[in-house]
Amino acid sequence: MSETPDPEVIELASKVFDLARTGDAEALAAYVDAGVPANLTNDKGDSLVMLAAYHGHAAAVSALLERGADADRANDRGQTPLAGAVFKGEDAVIRALLAGGANPESGTPSAVDTARMFGKAELLELFGAR
């Protein structure tokens, strides 16, 4: 039996996802510190880290990772935050994710595959790939 989610919970989740998209690292950190799961995902499986990474917010990514978010958590399509950051050309986010333990080989396509696809030799070197 499925329950209808509480409208207040939906509203809070929506607000937190928006904070990730806009990169409000301080507010995100406060919500996670207050009990919002660091690995909260939306209906597509996108985590807060994925949303922050895809929109170029390295400080928000770091704040979430420091609070236990999974750097390699893939969405429903198998994409990881690191591969998304490579696709978007977000160098500061790439470095934040790597510092937080992201694996360049995770996901489909992986960050390594994405870097190869776009001919980003400097990233392949950073990832230790050939």
N, CA, C and O atoms as a Tinker XYZ file with bonds, in Angstrom:
   520  protein
     1  N      0.841000   -1.175000    0.000000    73     2
     2  CA     0.000000    0.000000    0.000000    64     1     3
     3  C      0.888000    1.240000    0.000000    63     2     4     5
     4  O      1.709000    1.417000    0.900000    81     3
     5  N      0.729000    2.086000   -0.989000    73     3     6
     6  CA     1.562000    3.284000   -1.054000    64     5     7
     7  C      0.842000    4.460000   -0.415000    63     6     8     9
     8  O     -0.360000    4.661000   -0.588000    81     7
     9  N      1.611000    5.212000    0.313000    73     7    10
    10  CA     1.064000    6.392000    0.966000    64     9    11
    11  C      1.347000    7.615000    0.112000    63    10    12    13
    12  O      2.352000    7.674000   -0.596000    81    11
    13  N      0.462000    8.577000    0.185000    73    11    14
    14  CA     0.703000    9.842000   -0.475000    64    13    15
    15  C      1.677000   10.633000    0.391000    63    14    16    17
    16  O      1.436000   10.824000    1.583000    81    15
    17  N      2.775000   11.093000   -0.202000    73    15    18
    18  CA     3.741000   11.851000    0.590000    64    17    19
    19  C      3.115000   13.127000    1.156000    63    18    20    21
    20  O      2.247000   13.740000    0.534000    81    19
    21  N      3.563000   13.500000    2.315000    73    19    22
    22  CA     3.124000   14.715000    2.980000    64    21    23
    23  C      3.503000   15.918000    2.109000    63    22    24    25
    24  O      4.661000   16.040000    1.708000    81    23
    25  N      2.550000   16.807000    1.811000    73    23    26
    26  CA     2.861000   17.983000    0.980000    64    25    27
    27  C      4.005000   18.831000    1.540000    63    26    28    29
    28  O      4.770000   19.421000    0.777000    81    27
    29  N      4.123000   18.893000    2.860000    73    27    30
    30  CA     5.218000   19.672000    3.455000    64    29    31
    31  C      6.572000   19.025000    3.177000    63    30    32    33
    32  O      7.572000   19.719000    2.988000    81    31
    33  N      6.599000   17.699000    3.155000    73    31    34
    34  CA     7.840000   16.984000    2.849000    64    33    35
    35  C      8.221000   17.227000    1.393000    63    34    36    37
    36  O      9.386000   17.469000    1.079000    81    35
    37  N      7.233000   17.161000    0.512000    73    35    38
    38  CA     7.488000   17.417000   -0.909000    64    37    39
    39  C      8.001000   18.841000   -1.112000    63    38    40    41
    40  O      8.934000   19.068000   -1.882000    81    39
    41  N      7.392000   19.785000   -0.425000    73    39    42
    42  CA     7.817000   21.183000   -0.539000    64    41    43
    43  C      9.256000   21.365000   -0.047000    63    42    44    45
    44  O     10.048000   22.065000   -0.678000    81    43
    45  N      9.588000   20.736000    1.076000    73    43    46
    46  CA    10.948000   20.831000    1.607000    64    45    47
    47  C     11.950000   20.205000    0.638000    63    46    48    49
    48  O     12.997000   20.791000    0.363000    81    47
    49  N     11.633000   19.020000    0.122000    73    47    50
    50  CA    12.534000   18.352000   -0.819000    64    49    51
    51  C     12.745000   19.220000   -2.050000    63    50    52    53
    52  O     13.871000   19.365000   -2.526000    81    51
    53  N     11.669000   19.793000   -2.564000    73    51    54
    54  CA    11.764000   20.671000   -3.733000    64    53    55
    55  C     12.684000   21.854000   -3.445000    63    54    56    57
    56  O     13.508000   22.227000   -4.280000    81    55
    57  N     12.538000   22.434000   -2.271000    73    55    58
    58  CA    13.379000   23.570000   -1.878000    64    57    59
    59  C     14.853000   23.157000   -1.819000    63    58    60    61
    60  O     15.725000   23.884000   -2.295000    81    59
    61  N     15.122000   21.993000   -1.237000    73    59    62
    62  CA    16.508000   21.533000   -1.107000    64    61    63
    63  C     17.104000   21.230000   -2.485000    63    62    64    65
    64  O     18.268000   21.544000   -2.734000    81    63
    65  N     16.325000   20.628000   -3.377000    73    63    66
    66  CA    16.816000   20.390000   -4.743000    64    65    67
    67  C     17.135000   21.716000   -5.433000    63    66    68    69
    68  O     18.138000   21.821000   -6.139000    81    67
    69  N     16.292000   22.722000   -5.234000    73    67    70
    70  CA    16.554000   24.042000   -5.816000    64    69    71
    71  C     17.838000   24.651000   -5.253000    63    70    72    73
    72  O     18.595000   25.288000   -5.984000    81    71
    73  N     18.084000   24.458000   -3.958000    73    71    74
    74  CA    19.324000   24.960000   -3.356000    64    73    75
    75  C     20.543000   24.300000   -4.003000    63    74    76    77
    76  O     21.562000   24.957000   -4.218000    81    75
    77  N     20.445000   23.013000   -4.312000    73    75    78
    78  CA    21.548000   22.318000   -4.986000    64    77    79
    79  C     21.754000   22.890000   -6.386000    63    78    80    81
    80  O     22.888000   23.126000   -6.802000    81    79
    81  N     20.660000   23.113000   -7.113000    73    79    82
    82  CA    20.755000   23.661000   -8.476000    64    81    83
    83  C     21.359000   25.065000   -8.491000    63    82    84    85
    84  O     22.111000   25.418000   -9.400000    81    83
    85  N     21.021000   25.863000   -7.473000    73    83    86
    86  CA    21.509000   27.243000   -7.435000    64    85    87
    87  C     22.834000   27.375000   -6.697000    63    86    88    89
    88  O     23.456000   28.436000   -6.727000    81    87
    89  N     23.270000   26.313000   -6.037000    73    87    90
    90  CA    24.584000   26.298000   -5.415000    64    89    91
    91  C     24.686000   26.986000   -4.070000    63    90    92    93
    92  O     25.759000   27.470000   -3.709000    81    91
    93  N     23.605000   27.042000   -3.326000    73    91    94
    94  CA    23.634000   27.673000   -2.006000    64    93    95
    95  C     24.235000   26.695000   -0.996000    63    94    96    97
    96  O     23.519000   25.994000   -0.281000    81    95
    97  N     25.562000   26.668000   -0.958000    73    95    98
    98  CA    26.284000   25.694000   -0.131000    64    97    99
    99  C     25.950000   25.839000    1.349000    63    98   100   101
   100  O     25.791000   24.840000    2.050000    81    99
   101  N     25.845000   27.066000    1.822000    73    99   102
   102  CA    25.585000   27.295000    3.244000    64   101   103
   103  C     24.209000   26.763000    3.651000    63   102   104   105
   104  O     24.080000   26.091000    4.674000    81   103
   105  N     23.192000   27.061000    2.859000    73   103   106
   106  CA    21.838000   26.591000    3.176000    64   105   107
   107  C     21.743000   25.072000    3.040000    63   106   108   109
   108  O     21.116000   24.414000    3.869000    81   107
   109  N     22.363000   24.513000    1.997000    73   107   110
   110  CA    22.373000   23.054000    1.830000    64   109   111
   111  C     23.005000   22.386000    3.048000    63   110   112   113
   112  O     22.464000   21.422000    3.590000    81   111
   113  N     24.148000   22.904000    3.469000    73   111   114
   114  CA    24.838000   22.339000    4.628000    64   113   115
   115  C     23.944000   22.400000    5.863000    63   114   116   117
   116  O     23.893000   21.448000    6.642000    81   115
   117  N     23.246000   23.508000    6.042000    73   115   118
   118  CA    22.367000   23.653000    7.206000    64   117   119
   119  C     21.235000   22.631000    7.172000    63   118   120   121
   120  O     20.910000   22.038000    8.201000    81   119
   121  N     20.631000   22.417000    6.005000    73   119   122
   122  CA    19.548000   21.433000    5.902000    64   121   123
   123  C     20.056000   20.018000    6.167000    63   122   124   125
   124  O     19.405000   19.247000    6.872000    81   123
   125  N     21.212000   19.675000    5.609000    73   123   126
   126  CA    21.767000   18.337000    5.840000    64   125   127
   127  C     22.153000   18.186000    7.313000    63   126   128   129
   128  O     21.915000   17.140000    7.917000    81   127
   129  N     22.738000   19.215000    7.877000    73   127   130
   130  CA    23.090000   19.168000    9.302000    64   129   131
   131  C     21.845000   19.004000   10.177000    63   130   132   133
   132  O     21.916000   18.437000   11.268000    81   131
   133  N     20.705000   19.504000    9.691000    73   131   134
   134  CA    19.447000   19.411000   10.449000    64   133   135
   135  C     18.702000   18.102000   10.209000    63   134   136   137
   136  O     17.658000   17.864000   10.816000    81   135
   137  N     19.235000   17.241000    9.317000    73   135   138
   138  CA    18.625000   15.930000    9.135000    64   137   139
   139  C     18.183000   15.552000    7.740000    63   138   140   141
   140  O     17.769000   14.412000    7.528000    81   139
   141  N     18.252000   16.464000    6.770000    73   139   142
   142  CA    17.930000   16.090000    5.388000    64   141   143
   143  C     19.029000   15.133000    4.917000    63   142   144   145
   144  O     20.211000   15.425000    5.100000    81   143
   145  N     18.663000   13.999000    4.315000    73   143   146
   146  CA    19.680000   13.039000    3.871000    64   145   147
   147  C     20.633000   13.652000    2.837000    63   146   148   149
   148  O     20.189000   14.274000    1.871000    81   147
   149  N     21.926000   13.477000    3.042000    73   147   150
   150  CA    22.926000   13.998000    2.105000    64   149   151
   151  C     22.790000   13.345000    0.738000    63   150   152   153
   152  O     23.188000   13.932000   -0.268000    81   151
   153  N     22.229000   12.134000    0.687000    73   151   154
   154  CA    22.055000   11.413000   -0.574000    64   153   155
   155  C     20.619000   11.460000   -1.095000    63   154   156   157
   156  O     20.204000   10.583000   -1.852000    81   155
   157  N     19.867000   12.472000   -0.695000    73   155   158
   158  CA    18.498000   12.644000   -1.178000    64   157   159
   159  C     18.486000   12.669000   -2.703000    63   158   160   161
   160  O     19.317000   13.329000   -3.327000    81   159
   161  N     17.531000   11.941000   -3.305000    73   159   162
   162  CA    17.415000   11.924000   -4.768000    64   161   163
   163  C     16.015000   12.340000   -5.192000    63   162   164   165
   164  O     15.047000   12.200000   -4.446000    81   163
   165  N     15.939000   12.858000   -6.420000    73   163   166
   166  CA    14.640000   13.238000   -6.973000    64   165   167
   167  C     14.033000   12.062000   -7.738000    63   166   168   169
   168  O     14.548000   10.946000   -7.681000    81   167
   169  N     12.949000   12.316000   -8.444000    73   167   170
   170  CA    12.228000   11.252000   -9.151000    64   169   171
   171  C     13.017000   10.656000  -10.312000    63   170   172   173
   172  O     12.604000    9.635000  -10.862000    81   171
   173  N     14.139000   11.258000  -10.702000    73   171   174
   174  CA    14.994000   10.729000  -11.767000    64   173   175
   175  C     16.252000   10.080000  -11.203000    63   174   176   177
   176  O     17.124000    9.626000  -11.944000    81   175
   177  N     16.326000   10.048000   -9.878000    73   175   178
   178  CA    17.501000    9.482000   -9.236000    64   177   179
   179  C     18.664000   10.449000   -9.126000    63   178   180   181
   180  O     19.753000   10.058000   -8.705000    81   179
   181  N     18.453000   11.715000   -9.500000    73   179   182
   182  CA    19.521000   12.707000   -9.379000    64   181   183
   183  C     19.692000   13.086000   -7.912000    63   182   184   185
   184  O     18.737000   13.492000   -7.249000    81   183
   185  N     20.908000   12.948000   -7.417000    73   183   186
   186  CA    21.202000   13.317000   -6.031000    64   185   187
   187  C     21.450000   14.819000   -5.937000    63   186   188   189
   188  O     21.583000   15.510000   -6.947000    81   187
   189  N     21.509000   15.299000   -4.711000    73   187   190
   190  CA    21.857000   16.704000   -4.493000    64   189   191
   191  C     23.232000   17.001000   -5.085000    63   190   192   193
   192  O     23.441000   18.058000   -5.680000    81   191
   193  N     24.174000   16.061000   -4.919000    73   191   194
   194  CA    25.514000   16.244000   -5.490000    64   193   195
   195  C     25.432000   16.329000   -7.008000    63   194   196   197
   196  O     26.090000   17.175000   -7.613000    81   195
   197  N     24.637000   15.468000   -7.631000    73   195   198
   198  CA    24.491000   15.492000   -9.088000    64   197   199
   199  C     23.979000   16.856000   -9.546000    63   198   200   201
   200  O     24.520000   17.442000  -10.484000    81   199
   201  N     22.946000   17.355000   -8.891000    73   199   202
   202  CA    22.366000   18.637000   -9.298000    64   201   203
   203  C     23.357000   19.776000   -9.107000    63   202   204   205
   204  O     23.494000   20.632000   -9.981000    81   203
   205  N     24.043000   19.794000   -7.982000    73   203   206
   206  CA    25.036000   20.846000   -7.737000    64   205   207
   207  C     26.186000   20.745000   -8.742000    63   206   208   209
   208  O     26.647000   21.760000   -9.266000    81   207
   209  N     26.643000   19.530000   -9.006000    73   207   210
   210  CA    27.755000   19.327000   -9.937000    64   209   211
   211  C     27.378000   19.753000  -11.351000    63   210   212   213
   212  O     28.140000   20.453000  -12.019000    81   211
   213  N     26.215000   19.334000  -11.801000    73   211   214
   214  CA    25.788000   19.618000  -13.170000    64   213   215
   215  C     25.619000   21.117000  -13.402000    63   214   216   217
   216  O     25.784000   21.603000  -14.521000    81   215
   217  N     25.293000   21.836000  -12.344000    73   215   218
   218  CA    25.092000   23.283000  -12.470000    64   217   219
   219  C     26.337000   24.083000  -12.086000    63   218   220   221
   220  O     26.283000   25.310000  -11.997000    81   219
   221  N     27.463000   23.389000  -11.858000    73   219   222
   222  CA    28.739000   24.070000  -11.696000    64   221   223
   223  C     29.040000   24.639000  -10.329000    63   222   224   225
   224  O     29.777000   25.619000  -10.224000    81   223
   225  N     28.494000   24.057000   -9.284000    73   223   226
   226  CA    28.644000   24.609000   -7.940000    64   225   227
   227  C     29.592000   23.765000   -7.080000    63   226   228   229
   228  O     29.155000   22.900000   -6.321000    81   227
   229  N     30.888000   24.030000   -7.213000    73   227   230
   230  CA    31.906000   23.244000   -6.512000    64   229   231
   231  C     31.780000   23.351000   -4.996000    63   230   232   233
   232  O     31.955000   22.353000   -4.296000    81   231
   233  N     31.482000   24.535000   -4.478000    73   231   234
   234  CA    31.371000   24.694000   -3.021000    64   233   235
   235  C     30.207000   23.872000   -2.470000    63   234   236   237
   236  O     30.318000   23.275000   -1.399000    81   235
   237  N     29.102000   23.840000   -3.196000    73   235   238
   238  CA    27.949000   23.041000   -2.764000    64   237   239
   239  C     28.288000   21.552000   -2.817000    63   238   240   241
   240  O     27.925000   20.796000   -1.917000    81   239
   241  N     28.985000   21.137000   -3.875000    73   239   242
   242  CA    29.416000   19.740000   -3.983000    64   241   243
   243  C     30.286000   19.379000   -2.782000    63   242   244   245
   244  O     30.066000   18.353000   -2.139000    81   243
   245  N     31.265000   20.215000   -2.484000    73   243   246
   246  CA    32.162000   19.944000   -1.355000    64   245   247
   247  C     31.406000   19.884000   -0.035000    63   246   248   249
   248  O     31.660000   19.006000    0.789000    81   247
   249  N     30.481000   20.813000    0.169000    73   247   250
   250  CA    29.703000   20.836000    1.416000    64   249   251
   251  C     28.918000   19.540000    1.590000    63   250   252   253
   252  O     28.846000   18.999000    2.693000    81   251
   253  N     28.334000   19.046000    0.513000    73   251   254
   254  CA    27.563000   17.801000    0.578000    64   253   255
   255  C     28.471000   16.597000    0.821000    63   254   256   257
   256  O     28.150000   15.723000    1.626000    81   255
   257  N     29.601000   16.556000    0.126000    73   255   258
   258  CA    30.531000   15.441000    0.300000    64   257   259
   259  C     31.085000   15.413000    1.719000    63   258   260   261
   260  O     31.265000   14.341000    2.297000    81   259
   261  N     31.354000   16.584000    2.276000    73   259   262
   262  CA    31.851000   16.664000    3.656000    64   261   263
   263  C     30.822000   16.144000    4.657000    63   262   264   265
   264  O     31.166000   15.802000    5.789000    81   263
   265  N     29.570000   16.086000    4.240000    73   263   266
   266  CA    28.492000   15.630000    5.118000    64   265   267
   267  C     28.021000   14.220000    4.767000    63   266   268   269
   268  O     26.928000   13.808000    5.156000    81   267
   269  N     28.853000   13.487000    4.030000    73   267   270
   270  CA    28.583000   12.081000    3.789000    64   269   271
   271  C     27.895000   11.717000    2.494000    63   270   272   273
   272  O     27.551000   10.553000    2.289000    81   271
   273  N     27.683000   12.684000    1.609000    73   271   274
   274  CA    27.069000   12.356000    0.318000    64   273   275
   275  C     28.010000   11.458000   -0.484000    63   274   276   277
   276  O     29.231000   11.554000   -0.363000    81   275
   277  N     27.430000   10.595000   -1.294000    73   275   278
   278  CA    28.175000    9.644000   -2.120000    64   277   279
   279  C     28.581000   10.326000   -3.424000    63   278   280   281
   280  O     27.725000   10.694000   -4.228000    81   279
   281  N     29.881000   10.493000   -3.630000    73   279   282
   282  CA    30.397000   11.160000   -4.828000    64   281   283
   283  C     30.097000   10.377000   -6.099000    63   282   284   285
   284  O     30.060000   10.957000   -7.184000    81   283
   285  N     29.883000    9.071000   -5.982000    73   283   286
   286  CA    29.679000    8.217000   -7.156000    64   285   287
   287  C     28.230000    7.777000   -7.359000    63   286   288   289
   288  O     27.964000    6.934000   -8.216000    81   287
   289  N     27.309000    8.317000   -6.608000    73   287   290
   290  CA    25.914000    7.876000   -6.722000    64   289   291
   291  C     25.374000    8.212000   -8.113000    63   290   292   293
   292  O     25.282000    9.378000   -8.497000    81   291
   293  N     25.021000    7.167000   -8.853000    73   291   294
   294  CA    24.515000    7.335000  -10.219000    64   293   295
   295  C     23.010000    7.581000  -10.192000    63   294   296   297
   296  O     22.304000    7.131000   -9.289000    81   295
   297  N     22.540000    8.303000  -11.197000    73   295   298
   298  CA    21.093000    8.514000  -11.322000    64   297   299
   299  C     20.464000    7.309000  -12.021000    63   298   300   301
   300  O     21.137000    6.311000  -12.278000    81   299
   301  N     19.182000    7.407000  -12.322000    73   299   302
   302  CA    18.452000    6.283000  -12.918000    64   301   303
   303  C     18.961000    5.908000  -14.308000    63   302   304   305
   304  O     18.664000    4.821000  -14.803000    81   303
   305  N     19.728000    6.802000  -14.942000    73   303   306
   306  CA    20.287000    6.514000  -16.270000    64   305   307
   307  C     21.742000    6.069000  -16.192000    63   306   308   309
   308  O     22.400000    5.913000  -17.221000    81   307
   309  N     22.249000    5.864000  -14.975000    73   307   310
   310  CA    23.617000    5.389000  -14.798000    64   309   311
   311  C     24.670000    6.478000  -14.829000    63   310   312   313
   312  O     25.863000    6.178000  -14.817000    81   311
   313  N     24.259000    7.730000  -14.868000    73   311   314
   314  CA    25.194000    8.852000  -14.935000    64   313   315
   315  C     25.654000    9.244000  -13.532000    63   314   316   317
   316  O     24.868000    9.235000  -12.585000    81   315
   317  N     26.934000    9.589000  -13.410000    73   315   318
   318  CA    27.487000   10.036000  -12.129000    64   317   319
   319  C     27.726000   11.544000  -12.153000    63   318   320   321
   320  O     27.799000   12.150000  -13.222000    81   319
   321  N     27.846000   12.147000  -10.969000    73   319   322
   322  CA    28.156000   13.575000  -10.926000    64   321   323
   323  C     29.456000   13.921000  -11.657000    63   322   324   325
   324  O     29.534000   14.956000  -12.319000    81   323
   325  N     30.476000   13.063000  -11.544000    73   323   326
   326  CA    31.754000   13.349000  -12.193000    64   325   327
   327  C     31.618000   13.338000  -13.710000    63   326   328   329
   328  O     32.159000   14.217000  -14.381000    81   327
   329  N     30.913000   12.369000  -14.257000    73   327   330
   330  CA    30.707000   12.344000  -15.710000    64   329   331
   331  C     29.921000   13.577000  -16.157000    63   330   332   333
   332  O     30.208000   14.147000  -17.210000    81   331
   333  N     28.933000   13.989000  -15.364000    73   331   334
   334  CA    28.171000   15.196000  -15.688000    64   333   335
   335  C     29.043000   16.432000  -15.678000    63   334   336   337
   336  O     28.906000   17.297000  -16.543000    81   335
   337  N     29.942000   16.526000  -14.702000    73   335   338
   338  CA    30.846000   17.676000  -14.621000    64   337   339
   339  C     31.817000   17.695000  -15.799000    63   338   340   341
   340  O     32.143000   18.763000  -16.317000    81   339
   341  N     32.280000   16.522000  -16.223000    73   339   342
   342  CA    33.148000   16.442000  -17.400000    64   341   343
   343  C     32.376000   16.911000  -18.628000    63   342   344   345
   344  O     32.885000   17.709000  -19.415000    81   343
   345  N     31.153000   16.420000  -18.792000    73   343   346
   346  CA    30.307000   16.805000  -19.928000    64   345   347
   347  C     30.108000   18.317000  -19.974000    63   346   348   349
   348  O     30.174000   18.925000  -21.042000    81   347
   349  N     29.864000   18.924000  -18.809000    73   347   350
   350  CA    29.606000   20.360000  -18.737000    64   349   351
   351  C     30.881000   21.206000  -18.702000    63   350   352   353
   352  O     30.800000   22.431000  -18.790000    81   351
   353  N     32.053000   20.583000  -18.576000    73   351   354
   354  CA    33.306000   21.331000  -18.534000    64   353   355
   355  C     33.515000   22.101000  -17.243000    63   354   356   357
   356  O     34.096000   23.186000  -17.246000    81   355
   357  N     33.042000   21.542000  -16.146000    73   355   358
   358  CA    33.116000   22.206000  -14.835000    64   357   359
   359  C     34.366000   21.742000  -14.078000    63   358   360   361
   360  O     34.297000   20.831000  -13.253000    81   359
   361  N     35.511000   22.382000  -14.367000    73   359   362
   362  CA    36.785000   21.942000  -13.796000    64   361   363
   363  C     36.830000   22.002000  -12.274000    63   362   364   365
   364  O     37.350000   21.082000  -11.642000    81   363
   365  N     36.299000   23.060000  -11.671000    73   363   366
   366  CA    36.324000   23.170000  -10.205000    64   365   367
   367  C     35.483000   22.064000   -9.568000    63   366   368   369
   368  O     35.840000   21.533000   -8.516000    81   367
   369  N     34.380000   21.725000  -10.203000    73   367   370
   370  CA    33.520000   20.647000   -9.705000    64   369   371
   371  C     34.236000   19.304000   -9.847000    63   370   372   373
   372  O     34.180000   18.467000   -8.945000    81   371
   373  N     34.902000   19.104000  -10.971000    73   371   374
   374  CA    35.655000   17.864000  -11.190000    64   373   375
   375  C     36.668000   17.676000  -10.066000    63   374   376   377
   376  O     36.779000   16.590000   -9.496000    81   375
   377  N     37.397000   18.728000   -9.754000    73   375   378
   378  CA    38.412000   18.636000   -8.697000    64   377   379
   379  C     37.777000   18.404000   -7.322000    63   378   380   381
   380  O     38.314000   17.651000   -6.509000    81   379
   381  N     36.650000   19.042000   -7.067000    73   379   382
   382  CA    35.949000   18.840000   -5.786000    64   381   383
   383  C     35.477000   17.394000   -5.655000    63   382   384   385
   384  O     35.599000   16.790000   -4.590000    81   383
   385  N     34.940000   16.844000   -6.736000    73   383   386
   386  CA    34.469000   15.460000   -6.710000    64   385   387
   387  C     35.626000   14.482000   -6.513000    63   386   388   389
   388  O     35.520000   13.536000   -5.732000    81   387
   389  N     36.728000   14.714000   -7.222000    73   387   390
   390  CA    37.893000   13.842000   -7.050000    64   389   391
   391  C     38.422000   13.930000   -5.623000    63   390   392   393
   392  O     38.785000   12.911000   -5.035000    81   391
   393  N     38.471000   15.134000   -5.062000    73   391   394
   394  CA    38.918000   15.310000   -3.674000    64   393   395
   395  C     37.984000   14.589000   -2.706000    63   394   396   397
   396  O     38.402000   14.161000   -1.630000    81   395
   397  N     36.710000   14.459000   -3.098000    73   395   398
   398  CA    35.724000   13.775000   -2.272000    64   397   399
   399  C     35.642000   12.284000   -2.523000    63   398   400   401
   400  O     34.766000   11.608000   -1.984000    81   399
   401  N     36.559000   11.760000   -3.346000    73   399   402
   402  CA    36.636000   10.321000   -3.548000    64   401   403
   403  C     35.931000    9.769000   -4.768000    63   402   404   405
   404  O     35.780000    8.552000   -4.883000    81   403
   405  N     35.494000   10.621000   -5.687000    73   403   406
   406  CA    34.804000   10.128000   -6.887000    64   405   407
   407  C     35.730000    9.237000   -7.711000    63   406   408   409
   408  O     36.924000    9.506000   -7.842000    81   407
   409  N     35.151000    8.174000   -8.261000    73   407   410
   410  CA    35.882000    7.225000   -9.100000    64   409   411
   411  C     35.604000    7.556000  -10.564000    63   410   412   413
   412  O     34.457000    7.456000  -11.001000    81   411
   413  N     36.621000    7.949000  -11.335000    73   411   414
   414  CA    36.408000    8.301000  -12.742000    64   413   415
   415  C     35.905000    7.150000  -13.611000    63   414   416   417
   416  O     35.435000    7.373000  -14.727000    81   415
   417  N     36.004000    5.916000  -13.100000    73   415   418
   418  CA    35.547000    4.748000  -13.863000    64   417   419
   419  C     34.088000    4.393000  -13.577000    63   418   420   421
   420  O     33.527000    3.525000  -14.247000    81   419
   421  N     33.465000    5.047000  -12.599000    73   419   422
   422  CA    32.074000    4.733000  -12.236000    64   421   423
   423  C     31.099000    5.311000  -13.252000    63   422   424   425
   424  O     31.365000    6.327000  -13.893000    81   423
   425  N     29.971000    4.638000  -13.379000    73   423   426
   426  CA    28.869000    5.143000  -14.191000    64   425   427
   427  C     28.922000    4.715000  -15.636000    63   426   428   429
   428  O     29.901000    4.137000  -16.110000    81   427
   429  N     27.816000    5.023000  -16.333000    73   427   430
   430  CA    27.670000    4.686000  -17.742000    64   429   431
   431  C     27.075000    5.871000  -18.481000    63   430   432   433
   432  O     25.892000    6.154000  -18.291000    81   431
   433  N     27.822000    6.571000  -19.304000    73   431   434
   434  CA    29.263000    6.413000  -19.488000    64   433   435
   435  C     30.013000    6.968000  -18.286000    63   434   436   437
   436  O     29.510000    7.829000  -17.564000    81   435
   437  N     31.208000    6.468000  -18.086000    73   435   438
   438  CA    32.028000    6.947000  -16.970000    64   437   439
   439  C     32.611000    8.318000  -17.307000    63   438   440   441
   440  O     32.508000    8.788000  -18.440000    81   439
   441  N     33.222000    8.949000  -16.313000    73   439   442
   442  CA    33.902000   10.227000  -16.554000    64   441   443
   443  C     35.054000   10.029000  -17.535000    63   442   444   445
   444  O     35.321000   10.896000  -18.367000    81   443
   445  N     35.733000    8.890000  -17.437000    73   443   446
   446  CA    36.814000    8.581000  -18.378000    64   445   447
   447  C     36.251000    8.477000  -19.792000    63   446   448   449
   448  O     36.802000    9.061000  -20.725000    81   447
   449  N     35.154000    7.733000  -19.955000    73   447   450
   450  CA    34.523000    7.601000  -21.275000    64   449   451
   451  C     34.101000    8.963000  -21.819000    63   450   452   453
   452  O     34.278000    9.249000  -23.003000    81   451
   453  N     33.543000    9.793000  -20.951000    73   451   454
   454  CA    33.074000   11.116000  -21.363000    64   453   455
   455  C     34.254000   11.992000  -21.773000    63   454   456   457
   456  O     34.178000   12.699000  -22.778000    81   455
   457  N     35.338000   11.953000  -21.012000    73   455   458
   458  CA    36.532000   12.728000  -21.362000    64   457   459
   459  C     37.094000   12.270000  -22.706000    63   458   460   461
   460  O     37.508000   13.096000  -23.520000    81   459
   461  N     37.108000   10.961000  -22.940000    73   459   462
   462  CA    37.573000   10.435000  -24.236000    64   461   463
   463  C     36.672000   10.918000  -25.369000    63   462   464   465
   464  O     37.151000   11.347000  -26.419000    81   463
   465  N     35.357000   10.843000  -25.142000    73   463   466
   466  CA    34.382000   11.232000  -26.155000    64   465   467
   467  C     34.598000   12.678000  -26.605000    63   466   468   469
   468  O     34.429000   12.999000  -27.781000    81   467
   469  N     34.972000   13.547000  -25.663000    73   467   470
   470  CA    35.147000   14.965000  -25.974000    64   469   471
   471  C     36.610000   15.358000  -26.168000    63   470   472   473
   472  O     36.923000   16.545000  -26.263000    81   471
   473  N     37.509000   14.375000  -26.229000    73   471   474
   474  CA    38.916000   14.647000  -26.494000    64   473   475
   475  C     39.597000   15.485000  -25.426000    63   474   476   477
   476  O     40.444000   16.321000  -25.741000    81   475
   477  N     39.241000   15.273000  -24.180000    73   475   478
   478  CA    39.801000   16.059000  -23.071000    64   477   479
   479  C     41.005000   15.325000  -22.479000    63   478   480   481
   480  O     40.909000   14.666000  -21.444000    81   479
   481  N     42.148000   15.462000  -23.172000    73   479   482
   482  CA    43.367000   14.750000  -22.784000    64   481   483
   483  C     43.824000   15.118000  -21.378000    63   482   484   485
   484  O     44.310000   14.260000  -20.642000    81   483
   485  N     43.672000   16.395000  -20.995000    73   483   486
   486  CA    44.120000   16.818000  -19.660000    64   485   487
   487  C     43.321000   16.124000  -18.566000    63   486   488   489
   488  O     43.858000   15.830000  -17.498000    81   487
   489  N     42.043000   15.859000  -18.823000    73   487   490
   490  CA    41.233000   15.140000  -17.836000    64   489   491
   491  C     41.593000   13.663000  -17.805000    63   490   492   493
   492  O     41.635000   13.054000  -16.736000    81   491
   493  N     41.851000   13.088000  -18.965000    73   491   494
   494  CA    42.277000   11.686000  -18.991000    64   493   495
   495  C     43.564000   11.518000  -18.186000    63   494   496   497
   496  O     43.728000   10.536000  -17.461000    81   495
   497  N     44.468000   12.477000  -18.319000    73   495   498
   498  CA    45.708000   12.433000  -17.539000    64   497   499
   499  C     45.402000   12.577000  -16.044000    63   498   500   501
   500  O     45.954000   11.846000  -15.221000    81   499
   501  N     44.525000   13.517000  -15.702000    73   499   502
   502  CA    44.129000   13.717000  -14.308000    64   501   503
   503  C     43.514000   12.442000  -13.725000    63   502   504   505
   504  O     43.743000   12.110000  -12.562000    81   503
   505  N     42.740000   11.739000  -14.534000    73   503   506
   506  CA    42.074000   10.511000  -14.097000    64   505   507
   507  C     43.011000    9.301000  -14.113000    63   506   508   509
   508  O     42.644000    8.226000  -13.638000    81   507
   509  N     44.217000    9.474000  -14.657000    73   507   510
   510  CA    45.159000    8.366000  -14.737000    64   509   511
   511  C     44.796000    7.376000  -15.821000    63   510   512   513
   512  O     45.168000    6.204000  -15.751000    81   511
   513  N     44.064000    7.847000  -16.831000    73   511   514
   514  CA    43.621000    6.977000  -17.935000    64   513   515
   515  C     44.432000    7.290000  -19.185000    63   514   516   517
   516  O     45.024000    8.362000  -19.306000    81   515
   517  N     44.448000    6.362000  -20.086000    73   515   518
   518  CA    45.142000    6.556000  -21.368000    64   517   519
   519  C     44.162000    6.483000  -22.504000    63   518   520
   520  O     44.550000    6.622000  -23.664000    81   519
